Amino acid sequence: MKRTKRSSLFALFSALVFVAIACAQNQAMQQAREDAKTKGKYKVRLTTNPESVVGICKFVMTIAPEQDPIGNIPTTEYADYFRTEAVYKGADTVLVREGKVGEAYICGPAPLNPDGTLKTTFDTPAQHP
C-alpha cells in the first residue's frame, strides 16, 4: 500500500513539474511573439531584388501569409507579417516574390532575436567589481 501511495505522489509531482515547465515555455513564446510584433520587425529589410540575397545570404524559411494557421492576413498587412515572421525565426531580410510569398534570409553577422538584437553564440561573463 505504501508503495502505490509513493508512486501516486511521484506521478502527481511529476505532472505538476511538467505543467509548470510548459507554462513557462508558453509565456516565453508569447513574449517572443510580442517582441517580434512590436520591436524586432523594424530591424528586418524587405527587398524584391533577388540578386541582393540569393547566394550571398543564408536561407531561413519561406513565409506564405495565405497559409497562416490563425486566419486570413489582409494583403495590406503582408509587409508587417513578413517582417514579424522573419525576425521571429532570426532572419534580417525578406525577399518578397510577386507580393505574395516571402523568403527569409540572414544577411548580417548573426541571426536576430525576436526583439531585433543580434543573437550571440556565447554568453558574456558577468562584470564583477
N, C-alpha and C positions, 0 to 999 in steps of 0.2 A: 504494500500500500504506500509506503514512504517513497518508493522508487517512482511510482506513477505520479505522485504529487510533485516530486522534484522535476520530473520530465515535463509536467504541465507548466510549472513555474518557469522552467528554462524556455519552453516554447513561447510562453506569453512574453517573457523578457526579450527574446529574440525578435518577436513580431513588433514589439514596441520600438526597439532599436532600428529595425528596418523601416518602420513608418517615419521615425524621426529623421533618418538619413534621406528618405525620399522627399520629405517636406523641405528639408534644407536645400536639396538639389533643385527642386521645383522653384523655390524662391530665388535661387541664384540664376536660374534660367530666365525667369521673369524679369529680373533686374538687368540681365544682359540684353534682353529684347528691348526693354525700355531705354537703355543706354544707346543701343543701335538706332532707335527711332528718334531720340532727342539730341544726341551729341555726335555719334560716330558717322552718321550718314553724310555729314558735312565734310568729311575727310576723303570721300570717295569721288573719283573723277569719272564722268561719263564721256564716252567718245564713240564716234561712228566710223573712225578710221582704223581698219584692221591692221594696217602696217605699223601702227604705233604700239601694238601689243603682241601680235602673233609672232612667235619665235623669239621674242625679247623677254616677255613676262611669263610667269608660271600660271597655268590654267588652274582654277579652283573648282568652278561649278557652272552649270547653266541655270539661268533664272527665267522661268516662264510664268508670268503673272496669271495667265489664263488657267494654269493648273494649280493655283493656290488652294490648299485644302479648306481654308476658312471661308472663302467666298470670292465672289467676283470682284476684281480690282478694277475700278474705272480707268480708262486709258489716260485720263488727265493726271492720275496718280502713279503712273508707271515709273517716272523718274525717281520719285521718293522710294517706291517699292524696290527698284533695282539697287539703289544706294543702301537701303536698310538691310536687305538680304545679303548683299555683298559684304558689308562691314561685319555683320553677324558671323559670317564664315571666315573673316580675316582678310578679305580682298580689299584692295585700294583703288581698283579701276574696273569699270564695266564697259565692255564693248557691246553697244546696242545694235542689233541687226533688225532691219526693217521695222523698227519701232516697237516690236512685239516680244522679242527674246533678247535677254542679256547674257553675256558670258563674263563671269567674274574672273579677274586676274590679280595676282600680286606682282606689282611692278617695282615696289620700293624695296628697301633693305630687309624688311621683315614683315610678317603678317600684322594686321591690326587687331587690337582688342575691340570689343563692341563699342567702347566709348571713344574710339578713334586714336588711341595712343598705340605706339608700337609695342608688339609683344617682344619680350626678351627671352632668350633661350636659357638664361641663367638668372638666379636670384642674386641681387647685390647684397652684401653683408650689411647688417645694421650699423649705423655710425654710433660708436660709444665714445663718450668724452674721456 
